[in-house]
Each structure stands twice: as structure tokens, then as C-alpha cells.
């Protein structure tokens, strides 16, 4: 069976599990996928790792386009993603509906888990500086180098987890409280493009067209993304 190598940001991991098998059934092309935060993927690509197709944040894809690593033709925005807050299943849902409520909730938390490398972690680190609570939150924060912050809720290391909603939803035994107030955040846009040095350019092109098609919208929505 022909195979296509895809490197994707973690935010699409949930959706891509079912989309990959649907694409395989329809095209007979196997999707060999690897998931990591955008910043980690950019480093791997610059270090020469081979891929046919990449899904990155829009900013990350623009960098790859600028360096000539990704083909501009056909590059597509797939979905928007908002940063949210989660608690362990069964815990009371704190109030995060306004900036004042969010500030109170973050200061009351025993520990907040957030990511160091992901777009959500970069955003959250800036947000708590802007809210002037960075010292207090960081003194007790659980910083996750890579992977899903909500796993720290299940293990009991943190009582709040912050990440893209689509990433929070990857973890069982937790509940998403909701998004951080929309006026405090700019959604991340996840975009796909074909690598200029793709070994399987035609297969990559077919996968790209499929991911940009209306067929995938319900799966993206279900995984917590906004197409």
C-alpha cells in the first residue's frame, strides 16, 4: 500500500485519527502520522526530517513557505482552535467566564498545568503576565514540556489544565470547563501544506485536498475545532 508521511501539530491529533482511516479507506493510501507541538516540528523539519505533508499553526506554515520548504500552491487553513481550561472529571467547574473570574480561578488553583512548547503555552505565559499574576501562577505551575497538559489532572499533579480545547479533549477522565474568554485570546489557525521535497507528492496532494474538503468538517467540530 502506498504511504504518505504527515507531521502534524498536536491540536489535530484527535481529528486525524478518524480522518486518516477514512482517507485510507477512500484512497488506498496509508497515512503515517507523527504528532508534536509546532515549535518542535519546525525544528525537526529544519534539521532535515523528511515528510510529505505538514499541519502547523498558520505562523509556522508561513515560516516554512518563506524558507521554501512548503509549496505555496494548495496550502490551506483547516481549522481554528481556542485555548480552554479543564478539570478532572467530577470536579466542580470553576468560573472562567470573564477576565476577573478567570484571574480569581487561576489564583485559587493549587497548580495550573500548561505547555512550554505549544502555541497554547506561549499564549498562556503571555496572558498571565498581562493579567499581572504570572509570579503567583508560575510559583505553583506544572509545566509540561511536550504532550497533553490534561494528563496532569488525572495524575493529580494539577487541578487546572490549560491547552487548545482540541488537545484537552484527547485525554480521558477530564472535563473541559470551556474556552478562556474570547476577548482575551486570538484563535490559533491550523494550516496544511505539501513539502517541497515530498517523496510522495501526489499522495500528499490528495490528502491535502481531502483535509481541506467539506467532508471533514463534522469530525473537526467534534474534536473541539472550529472549521
C-alpha positions as CSV (number, residue, x, y, z in Angstrom):
1,X,0.0,0.0,0.0
2,X,1.3,3.5,-0.9
3,X,2.0,5.6,2.2
4,X,2.1,9.3,2.9
5,X,4.2,10.8,5.8
6,X,2.5,13.5,7.7
7,X,3.9,15.6,10.6
8,X,1.1,17.4,12.4
9,X,0.6,19.7,15.4
10,X,-0.9,18.0,18.5
11,X,-4.1,20.1,18.1
12,X,-5.2,17.9,15.1
13,X,-4.4,14.6,16.7
14,X,-7.9,13.6,17.8
15,X,-9.4,14.6,14.4
16,X,-6.7,12.9,12.4
17,X,-7.2,9.5,14.0
18,X,-10.6,9.1,12.3
19,X,-9.8,11.2,9.2
20,X,-6.7,9.1,8.5
21,X,-8.6,5.9,8.4
22,X,-11.4,7.5,6.3
23,X,-8.8,8.8,3.8
24,X,-7.1,5.4,3.7
25,X,-10.4,3.6,3.0
26,X,-11.3,6.0,0.2
27,X,-7.8,6.3,-1.4
28,X,-5.9,3.2,-0.5
29,X,-3.1,5.4,0.8
30,X,-1.8,4.8,4.3
31,X,-1.2,7.9,6.5
32,X,2.0,7.6,8.5
33,X,1.4,10.4,11.0
34,X,3.5,11.8,13.8
35,X,2.3,14.5,16.2
36,X,4.2,17.1,18.2
37,X,3.9,20.8,19.1
38,X,4.5,23.2,16.1
39,X,7.8,24.6,17.5
40,X,9.2,21.0,17.9
41,X,8.1,20.2,14.3
42,X,9.7,23.3,12.9
43,X,13.0,22.3,14.5
44,X,12.7,18.7,13.2
45,X,12.0,19.9,9.6
46,X,14.9,22.4,9.7
47,X,17.1,19.6,11.0
48,X,16.2,17.7,7.8
49,X,13.4,15.3,8.8
50,X,11.5,14.0,5.8
51,X,7.8,14.5,5.4
52,X,5.2,14.7,2.6
53,X,2.7,16.9,4.3
54,X,2.7,19.2,7.4
55,X,0.0,20.6,9.5
56,X,1.3,23.6,11.6
57,X,0.0,26.8,13.1
58,X,-0.5,29.4,10.4
59,X,2.6,31.3,11.6
60,X,4.6,28.0,11.5
61,X,3.4,27.2,8.0
62,X,4.2,30.8,6.8
63,X,7.8,30.3,8.1
64,X,8.1,27.1,6.1
65,X,6.7,28.8,3.0
66,X,9.1,31.6,3.4
67,X,12.0,29.2,3.6
68,X,10.8,27.4,0.5
69,X,10.2,24.1,2.4
70,X,6.5,24.1,1.8
71,X,4.8,24.6,-1.6
72,X,2.5,27.6,-1.6
73,X,0.1,26.1,-4.1
74,X,-2.7,24.3,-2.4
75,X,-1.7,25.3,1.2
76,X,-4.9,25.6,3.2
77,X,-6.2,26.8,6.5
78,X,-8.1,23.8,8.1
79,X,-9.5,24.9,11.4
80,X,-9.4,27.5,14.2
81,X,-8.7,26.4,17.7
82,X,-9.4,28.1,21.0
83,X,-7.5,27.7,24.3
84,X,-9.6,26.3,27.1
85,X,-9.5,25.2,30.7
86,X,-10.2,21.6,32.0
87,X,-10.6,20.0,35.4
88,X,-10.6,16.3,36.5
89,X,-13.9,14.6,35.8
90,X,-16.3,15.1,38.6
91,X,-14.7,18.2,40.0
92,X,-16.7,21.4,40.3
93,X,-16.4,23.7,37.2
94,X,-14.8,27.0,38.2
95,X,-16.0,30.3,36.8
96,X,-13.8,31.4,33.9
97,X,-16.5,33.5,32.0
98,X,-14.8,36.9,32.5
99,X,-11.2,38.1,33.0
100,X,-11.9,38.9,36.7
101,X,-13.4,35.4,37.2
102,X,-10.5,33.7,35.3
103,X,-8.0,35.6,37.4
104,X,-9.7,34.5,40.7
105,X,-9.8,30.9,39.5
106,X,-6.2,30.8,38.4
107,X,-5.0,32.3,41.7
108,X,-7.1,29.9,43.7
109,X,-5.7,26.8,41.9
110,X,-3.3,24.5,43.7
111,X,-1.4,24.1,40.4
112,X,-2.1,25.0,36.8
113,X,-0.7,22.7,34.1
114,X,0.3,24.4,30.9
115,X,2.6,23.6,28.0
116,X,6.0,25.0,27.3
117,X,6.4,24.4,23.6
118,X,2.8,24.5,22.3
119,X,1.1,27.6,20.9
120,X,-1.3,27.5,23.9
121,X,1.6,27.6,26.4
122,X,3.2,30.5,24.7
123,X,-0.1,32.4,24.7
124,X,-0.9,31.5,28.4
125,X,2.5,32.6,29.6
126,X,1.9,36.0,28.0
127,X,-1.7,36.1,29.3
128,X,-0.8,35.7,33.0
129,X,1.9,38.4,32.5
130,X,-0.7,40.7,31.0
131,X,-3.1,39.9,34.0
132,X,-0.2,40.6,36.4
133,X,-0.5,37.2,38.1
134,X,2.5,35.4,36.4
135,X,4.6,35.2,39.6
136,X,1.8,33.7,41.7
137,X,0.7,31.2,39.0
138,X,4.2,30.2,37.9
139,X,5.3,29.6,41.5
140,X,2.8,26.6,41.6
141,X,2.5,25.8,37.9
142,X,3.1,22.3,36.4
143,X,5.0,23.0,33.2
144,X,4.6,20.3,30.6
145,X,7.5,20.1,28.1
146,X,5.5,18.2,25.4
147,X,2.2,16.4,25.2
148,X,-1.2,16.8,26.9
149,X,-1.5,19.1,29.9
150,X,-4.8,17.4,31.0
151,X,-2.8,14.2,31.9
152,X,-1.6,16.1,34.9
153,X,-5.2,16.4,36.1
154,X,-5.7,12.6,36.0
155,X,-2.3,12.1,37.9
156,X,-3.4,14.6,40.5
157,X,-0.4,16.9,39.9
158,X,-2.6,19.9,38.9
159,X,-6.2,20.9,39.4
160,X,-6.5,23.1,36.2
161,X,-5.1,22.3,32.8
162,X,-4.8,24.9,30.0
163,X,-4.4,23.9,26.3
164,X,-6.1,24.0,23.0
165,X,-9.6,22.6,23.5
166,X,-8.9,20.0,20.8
167,X,-5.9,18.8,22.8
168,X,-7.7,18.8,26.2
169,X,-10.3,16.5,24.6
170,X,-7.7,13.9,23.8
171,X,-7.4,12.9,27.5
172,X,-10.0,10.6,29.2
173,X,-11.2,11.3,32.8
174,X,-11.3,15.1,32.4
175,X,-13.9,17.7,31.6
176,X,-13.5,20.8,29.6
177,X,-14.8,23.8,31.5
178,X,-14.9,26.0,28.4
179,X,-12.7,28.4,26.5
180,X,-10.8,31.3,28.1
181,X,-13.0,34.4,27.3
182,X,-12.8,35.1,23.6
183,X,-11.9,38.7,24.1
184,X,-8.6,37.6,25.8
185,X,-7.5,35.3,23.0
186,X,-6.8,35.1,19.3
187,X,-7.6,31.6,18.0
188,X,-4.8,29.6,16.6
189,X,-5.3,28.7,13.0
190,X,-4.0,25.2,11.9
191,X,-2.9,25.1,8.3
192,X,-1.6,22.3,6.0
193,X,0.8,22.3,3.1
194,X,2.8,19.9,0.9
195,X,6.5,19.7,1.5
196,X,8.6,20.9,-1.5
197,X,10.8,17.8,-1.2
198,X,7.9,15.3,-0.7
199,X,8.8,11.8,-1.7
200,X,5.1,11.1,-2.4
201,X,3.9,14.4,-3.8
202,X,0.7,13.0,-5.5
203,X,-0.4,11.2,-2.3
204,X,0.3,14.3,-0.3
205,X,-1.7,16.4,-2.7
206,X,-4.7,14.0,-2.4
207,X,-4.5,14.1,1.4
208,X,-4.3,17.9,1.4
209,X,-7.4,18.2,-0.8
210,X,-9.3,15.8,1.4
211,X,-8.4,17.7,4.6
212,X,-9.5,21.0,3.0
213,X,-12.8,19.5,1.9
214,X,-16.3,19.9,3.5
215,X,-16.3,16.2,4.2
216,X,-14.0,16.6,7.2
217,X,-16.0,19.5,8.9
218,X,-18.1,17.3,11.3
219,X,-15.0,15.5,12.6
220,X,-13.1,18.7,13.1
221,X,-16.1,20.2,15.1
222,X,-16.5,17.0,17.2
223,X,-12.8,17.2,18.2
224,X,-13.2,20.8,19.6
225,X,-12.0,22.7,16.5
226,X,-13.9,25.4,14.5
227,X,-13.5,24.7,10.7
